[in-house]
Amino acid sequence: MYPQKLRFEFIKKKEVVEPINNEPINNEPINIVPPTAYEPVRRNKFILKFTNLPDNINIPEWTVKSIDIPNYVLTEDGLGLTDFWVEFNDPIGPSTSTNLWFMLLGLYPDSVGVTDAEHNLNEENHLNGIDLELDILDPIGYPISKWVFNRCTVVEADLGSFDYSQDSRNVCKVKFRPEGDVYKLY
């Protein structure tokens, strides 16, 4: 009923349309555009750096899981930026949630519920805002675009949750508000 073997043949045809005596075909000029190499920007190729944190607060670049680039909105004062979220993986060491807690204490040293030892630590490491640098990378790992966020404040922080019925990784989220200058350098 069905043939035992199917035979496929592919014939390569090369069709070339050339004008006669370099005259346009159908009275239209010939515009030849060479193909352009296209490499899309990947969403998983980035590095976020905290550039002004004290030495005792260690938030490595590899703990950043995701970042939402702030949106530009038009306000009555002109062009403004929205708040943006940064999501972190929380490894056992160095603990991201602990370092984020100390970062929050450095921003807001007179917070309610801060112990005297934490208050003394915060006075030494008081921050006037957090400076962030976001490098967008090409497939090889070279920076192709850089965003700089100066004097960001923390609007909201979620240092994770624990649940005996879940076996997933702990994730911390911080919502930043850019208070200072924002640059897109290249």
N, C-alpha and C positions, 0 to 999 in steps of 0.2 A: 504494500500500500504506500509506504513512504520510501523514498530513495535511500539507499544505504549511505551514500556520501553526498554532501552538498559541495559544489565547487563554486567558489567566488573568485572573480577576477577584477582587479582594480586597474583601471586604465587611467594613467595620468595624462591629462590634456593640458597643453600650454597654449592658452589663447592670448595672443598679443595683438592689440589693435594699434597700429602705427599710422600716423597721418602720412599722406602722400605729399611729398615736397614740403614737409613741415607746415602744412596748412591745417587749420583747426578742423575737427570732425564736426559736422552738422553746424558749422559756423559758430562753434563755441570754443573758447580758448582752452587749452590743455593745462590744467593745474594738477601737478603731481605733488602730493604731500607725503614726505617720507614717514614711515611708521615711527611713533614715539614710544620709548620704553616707559612702561607704567608699572609702578610698584605702589600699592595702596598702603596707607599708614595703618599699622596693626594696633588694635586696642590693648594688647597685652605687652607692648614694648614701651615701658616707661620706668623712670626712677624718680621718686620723690625724696628730697633731702630737706632736713631741718637744719638750717644754717646757723642759728644763733642760740642753740640750747646749751646750758652749762655742761661741764664734763661729767657730772654725776647723773645726768639724764641721758640715757642711751636708747634711742629709737632707730635701729638699723633700717636701711633702705629696703631690705628684703622682707620686712614684716608688713609693708604696705600691700594690701590686697587690691584696693581699687580707689579711684578718686573721680569725683565728678567735677569737671571744669566749670567754674562759675559762668552763669549766663549774664549777658548784658541786657539791661532793661532801661527803658527811657522813663525818667522821673521828671518832676518839675524842676529839679536842680541840674538836670542834664543826664548824661549817660552814667548809669550806676551798675553795680555788680550784685548778684544774688549770693547768698551763703552757699557753701559747697561742703559735701560730705567726703571724708576720708575714712576708709575701712581698713582695719589692721587685723592680721593674724596674731594670735596671742600665744607665742611659744612658752615653754617652761622657763627657759633662760636665754636671753634676758627677757623678763616678763614685760610685755608691752603694756598691759593694764597698769602695772605698778609705775612704769615710766610715764605713762599718760597722766596718772594721778599726780606725780610730782611736777609734771609740766603744768597741770591745772593749778597746783598750789603756788607755783612760781608766778603764774599770771594773776592769781587772786589770793594774796598771802593772808588777808584778814577774813577769810571765809569762816562761816559757822561750822563748828565741829572739828576744827584743826587743833591738834595737840600743841603743847608748848614746844616740844622738840621739832615738830614739823614747821611751826611758825618761825623758829630761829633759823631753820634750814631755808625757808622761803625768803627771809630777809636778805640772806646772802645771795640767793639765786633769783631775785626779783626780775621778771621779764616785762618789758613794755609792749610786748607783742611777739608773735612768732613769725619768723621769716621762713618761707618755703620756696624751694626751687623744684620745678617739674621739668624734667628732660624727657622729650618724646624721642624714641630711638628708631633707627632703621633696622632692617633684619640682621645686620652684622653687629649692631650695638653702639653705633656712633650717634651722637645727638644730632637731630635734624631740626628740632624746635625746642625753645626754652621759654617757660613761663616763670616769672618771679613775682611772688606775693609778699609784700612787706607789711609788717605789723598786723598780722591776723590775730583776732581774738576768738576764743572758743564760745560758741553760742549754746551748744548742747554736747554732752558726752555720754555715751553708753559703753561702759567698761565690760560688757558681756553678761551672760547669765549661765547658771548651771542647772542641770536637770538630769535626774537619774535615769529617765527613760530615753535620753538622747545620747548618741555616741559620736556626735559631730564635733568639729573643732570650735574652740571659743574664738569669737570675733568681737573686736572692739570697734566702735564708730565714734567719730568726732566731727561735729559740724563747725566749720570755721567761717568767720566773717572777715573779709579783707577790709581793713580800716585804712591801710596806707596805700602806697602806689602799687599798681599791677602793671607789669611789663610783659610783652611777648617779644623777646629779643630777636629771634630768627626762626 
